Amino acid sequence: MYGIIRSYKYDKADGAEIARVVREGFAPMVEAQEGFVEYHWIDSGDGEGASMAIFTTKEVADESTFLAGGFVQPRQERAARHRG
């Protein structure tokens, strides 16, 4: 088994929306990967969160990192434009 833990910082007011987007958008993408075992999102309530995913192979775990980058980056860019 191979695990990936990722940590994130965000405006704590956005925590519920981020959890919804993760649950409805990112989690299904990860869960669809062959070799997926388990995924969890944790929101600290203070503007920090973490995800933990477990896979059967290193290759699938590495692919999930690529998926996460492709999912998170455009959303961060959009959020920065809205703040700016």
PyMOL CGO cylinders between C-alpha atoms (Angstrom):
from pymol import cmd
from pymol.cgo import CYLINDER

trace = [
    CYLINDER, 0.00, 0.00, 0.00, 1.09, 3.55, -0.74, 0.3, 1, 1, 1, 1, 1, 1,
    CYLINDER, 1.09, 3.55, -0.74, -0.25, 6.67, 0.91, 0.3, 1, 1, 1, 1, 1, 1,
    CYLINDER, -0.25, 6.67, 0.91, -0.22, 10.32, 0.01, 0.3, 1, 1, 1, 1, 1, 1,
    CYLINDER, -0.22, 10.32, 0.01, -0.87, 13.11, 2.51, 0.3, 1, 1, 1, 1, 1, 1,
    CYLINDER, -0.87, 13.11, 2.51, -1.31, 16.66, 1.22, 0.3, 1, 1, 1, 1, 1, 1,
    CYLINDER, -1.31, 16.66, 1.22, -1.77, 19.81, 3.28, 0.3, 1, 1, 1, 1, 1, 1,
    CYLINDER, -1.77, 19.81, 3.28, -3.50, 23.01, 2.21, 0.3, 1, 1, 1, 1, 1, 1,
    CYLINDER, -3.50, 23.01, 2.21, -3.99, 26.55, 3.54, 0.3, 1, 1, 1, 1, 1, 1,
    CYLINDER, -3.99, 26.55, 3.54, -6.99, 28.68, 2.67, 0.3, 1, 1, 1, 1, 1, 1,
    CYLINDER, -6.99, 28.68, 2.67, -9.30, 31.35, 4.03, 0.3, 1, 1, 1, 1, 1, 1,
    CYLINDER, -9.30, 31.35, 4.03, -11.17, 29.63, 6.87, 0.3, 1, 1, 1, 1, 1, 1,
    CYLINDER, -11.17, 29.63, 6.87, -14.42, 31.20, 5.64, 0.3, 1, 1, 1, 1, 1, 1,
    CYLINDER, -14.42, 31.20, 5.64, -14.06, 29.00, 2.52, 0.3, 1, 1, 1, 1, 1, 1,
    CYLINDER, -14.06, 29.00, 2.52, -13.72, 25.72, 4.44, 0.3, 1, 1, 1, 1, 1, 1,
    CYLINDER, -13.72, 25.72, 4.44, -17.25, 24.42, 3.81, 0.3, 1, 1, 1, 1, 1, 1,
    CYLINDER, -17.25, 24.42, 3.81, -17.10, 25.26, 0.10, 0.3, 1, 1, 1, 1, 1, 1,
    CYLINDER, -17.10, 25.26, 0.10, -13.68, 23.65, -0.26, 0.3, 1, 1, 1, 1, 1, 1,
    CYLINDER, -13.68, 23.65, -0.26, -14.95, 20.50, 1.47, 0.3, 1, 1, 1, 1, 1, 1,
    CYLINDER, -14.95, 20.50, 1.47, -17.92, 20.39, -0.93, 0.3, 1, 1, 1, 1, 1, 1,
    CYLINDER, -17.92, 20.39, -0.93, -15.71, 20.84, -4.01, 0.3, 1, 1, 1, 1, 1, 1,
    CYLINDER, -15.71, 20.84, -4.01, -13.35, 18.12, -2.78, 0.3, 1, 1, 1, 1, 1, 1,
    CYLINDER, -13.35, 18.12, -2.78, -16.25, 15.76, -2.03, 0.3, 1, 1, 1, 1, 1, 1,
    CYLINDER, -16.25, 15.76, -2.03, -18.11, 16.38, -5.29, 0.3, 1, 1, 1, 1, 1, 1,
    CYLINDER, -18.11, 16.38, -5.29, -15.23, 17.08, -7.67, 0.3, 1, 1, 1, 1, 1, 1,
    CYLINDER, -15.23, 17.08, -7.67, -11.85, 15.71, -6.66, 0.3, 1, 1, 1, 1, 1, 1,
    CYLINDER, -11.85, 15.71, -6.66, -12.75, 12.65, -4.57, 0.3, 1, 1, 1, 1, 1, 1,
    CYLINDER, -12.75, 12.65, -4.57, -14.69, 10.96, -7.41, 0.3, 1, 1, 1, 1, 1, 1,
    CYLINDER, -14.69, 10.96, -7.41, -11.69, 11.43, -9.74, 0.3, 1, 1, 1, 1, 1, 1,
    CYLINDER, -11.69, 11.43, -9.74, -9.35, 9.76, -7.26, 0.3, 1, 1, 1, 1, 1, 1,
    CYLINDER, -9.35, 9.76, -7.26, -11.83, 7.02, -6.40, 0.3, 1, 1, 1, 1, 1, 1,
    CYLINDER, -11.83, 7.02, -6.40, -12.13, 6.14, -10.11, 0.3, 1, 1, 1, 1, 1, 1,
    CYLINDER, -12.13, 6.14, -10.11, -8.42, 5.27, -10.33, 0.3, 1, 1, 1, 1, 1, 1,
    CYLINDER, -8.42, 5.27, -10.33, -7.63, 1.59, -10.56, 0.3, 1, 1, 1, 1, 1, 1,
    CYLINDER, -7.63, 1.59, -10.56, -5.73, 0.76, -7.39, 0.3, 1, 1, 1, 1, 1, 1,
    CYLINDER, -5.73, 0.76, -7.39, -7.65, 3.26, -5.24, 0.3, 1, 1, 1, 1, 1, 1,
    CYLINDER, -7.65, 3.26, -5.24, -8.24, 2.08, -1.66, 0.3, 1, 1, 1, 1, 1, 1,
    CYLINDER, -8.24, 2.08, -1.66, -9.30, 5.03, 0.52, 0.3, 1, 1, 1, 1, 1, 1,
    CYLINDER, -9.30, 5.03, 0.52, -9.57, 8.85, 0.57, 0.3, 1, 1, 1, 1, 1, 1,
    CYLINDER, -9.57, 8.85, 0.57, -10.25, 11.32, 3.39, 0.3, 1, 1, 1, 1, 1, 1,
    CYLINDER, -10.25, 11.32, 3.39, -10.47, 15.13, 3.60, 0.3, 1, 1, 1, 1, 1, 1,
    CYLINDER, -10.47, 15.13, 3.60, -9.92, 16.86, 6.94, 0.3, 1, 1, 1, 1, 1, 1,
    CYLINDER, -9.92, 16.86, 6.94, -10.74, 20.54, 7.57, 0.3, 1, 1, 1, 1, 1, 1,
    CYLINDER, -10.74, 20.54, 7.57, -9.14, 21.94, 10.73, 0.3, 1, 1, 1, 1, 1, 1,
    CYLINDER, -9.14, 21.94, 10.73, -11.65, 24.79, 10.88, 0.3, 1, 1, 1, 1, 1, 1,
    CYLINDER, -11.65, 24.79, 10.88, -8.79, 27.29, 11.04, 0.3, 1, 1, 1, 1, 1, 1,
    CYLINDER, -8.79, 27.29, 11.04, -8.00, 27.67, 7.35, 0.3, 1, 1, 1, 1, 1, 1,
    CYLINDER, -8.00, 27.67, 7.35, -5.96, 24.51, 7.02, 0.3, 1, 1, 1, 1, 1, 1,
    CYLINDER, -5.96, 24.51, 7.02, -6.89, 21.16, 5.62, 0.3, 1, 1, 1, 1, 1, 1,
    CYLINDER, -6.89, 21.16, 5.62, -5.34, 17.87, 4.68, 0.3, 1, 1, 1, 1, 1, 1,
    CYLINDER, -5.34, 17.87, 4.68, -6.15, 14.96, 2.45, 0.3, 1, 1, 1, 1, 1, 1,
    CYLINDER, -6.15, 14.96, 2.45, -5.04, 11.38, 2.83, 0.3, 1, 1, 1, 1, 1, 1,
    CYLINDER, -5.04, 11.38, 2.83, -5.29, 8.82, 0.06, 0.3, 1, 1, 1, 1, 1, 1,
    CYLINDER, -5.29, 8.82, 0.06, -4.22, 5.18, -0.05, 0.3, 1, 1, 1, 1, 1, 1,
    CYLINDER, -4.22, 5.18, -0.05, -3.49, 3.18, -3.19, 0.3, 1, 1, 1, 1, 1, 1,
    CYLINDER, -3.49, 3.18, -3.19, -2.28, -0.30, -4.02, 0.3, 1, 1, 1, 1, 1, 1,
    CYLINDER, -2.28, -0.30, -4.02, 0.73, 0.83, -6.10, 0.3, 1, 1, 1, 1, 1, 1,
    CYLINDER, 0.73, 0.83, -6.10, 3.23, 3.69, -6.11, 0.3, 1, 1, 1, 1, 1, 1,
    CYLINDER, 3.23, 3.69, -6.11, 2.34, 4.46, -9.72, 0.3, 1, 1, 1, 1, 1, 1,
    CYLINDER, 2.34, 4.46, -9.72, -1.31, 5.08, -8.87, 0.3, 1, 1, 1, 1, 1, 1,
    CYLINDER, -1.31, 5.08, -8.87, -0.31, 7.17, -5.84, 0.3, 1, 1, 1, 1, 1, 1,
    CYLINDER, -0.31, 7.17, -5.84, 1.97, 9.26, -8.07, 0.3, 1, 1, 1, 1, 1, 1,
    CYLINDER, 1.97, 9.26, -8.07, -0.84, 9.69, -10.62, 0.3, 1, 1, 1, 1, 1, 1,
    CYLINDER, -0.84, 9.69, -10.62, -3.10, 11.02, -7.86, 0.3, 1, 1, 1, 1, 1, 1,
    CYLINDER, -3.10, 11.02, -7.86, -0.52, 13.76, -7.18, 0.3, 1, 1, 1, 1, 1, 1,
    CYLINDER, -0.52, 13.76, -7.18, -0.73, 14.77, -10.85, 0.3, 1, 1, 1, 1, 1, 1,
    CYLINDER, -0.73, 14.77, -10.85, -4.55, 14.79, -10.63, 0.3, 1, 1, 1, 1, 1, 1,
    CYLINDER, -4.55, 14.79, -10.63, -4.46, 16.89, -7.46, 0.3, 1, 1, 1, 1, 1, 1,
    CYLINDER, -4.46, 16.89, -7.46, -2.22, 19.49, -9.07, 0.3, 1, 1, 1, 1, 1, 1,
    CYLINDER, -2.22, 19.49, -9.07, -4.48, 19.71, -12.10, 0.3, 1, 1, 1, 1, 1, 1,
    CYLINDER, -4.48, 19.71, -12.10, -7.53, 20.06, -9.88, 0.3, 1, 1, 1, 1, 1, 1,
    CYLINDER, -7.53, 20.06, -9.88, -6.20, 22.55, -7.32, 0.3, 1, 1, 1, 1, 1, 1,
    CYLINDER, -6.20, 22.55, -7.32, -4.13, 24.95, -9.45, 0.3, 1, 1, 1, 1, 1, 1,
    CYLINDER, -4.13, 24.95, -9.45, -6.92, 26.39, -11.65, 0.3, 1, 1, 1, 1, 1, 1,
    CYLINDER, -6.92, 26.39, -11.65, -9.12, 26.87, -8.57, 0.3, 1, 1, 1, 1, 1, 1,
    CYLINDER, -9.12, 26.87, -8.57, -6.33, 28.71, -6.74, 0.3, 1, 1, 1, 1, 1, 1,
    CYLINDER, -6.33, 28.71, -6.74, -5.83, 30.96, -9.76, 0.3, 1, 1, 1, 1, 1, 1,
    CYLINDER, -5.83, 30.96, -9.76, -9.56, 31.73, -9.93, 0.3, 1, 1, 1, 1, 1, 1,
    CYLINDER, -9.56, 31.73, -9.93, -9.67, 32.51, -6.22, 0.3, 1, 1, 1, 1, 1, 1,
    CYLINDER, -9.67, 32.51, -6.22, -6.66, 34.83, -6.52, 0.3, 1, 1, 1, 1, 1, 1,
    CYLINDER, -6.66, 34.83, -6.52, -8.37, 36.74, -9.38, 0.3, 1, 1, 1, 1, 1, 1,
    CYLINDER, -8.37, 36.74, -9.38, -11.53, 37.16, -7.27, 0.3, 1, 1, 1, 1, 1, 1,
    CYLINDER, -11.53, 37.16, -7.27, -9.51, 38.49, -4.32, 0.3, 1, 1, 1, 1, 1, 1,
    CYLINDER, -9.51, 38.49, -4.32, -7.35, 40.75, -6.48, 0.3, 1, 1, 1, 1, 1, 1,
]
cmd.load_cgo(trace, "trace")
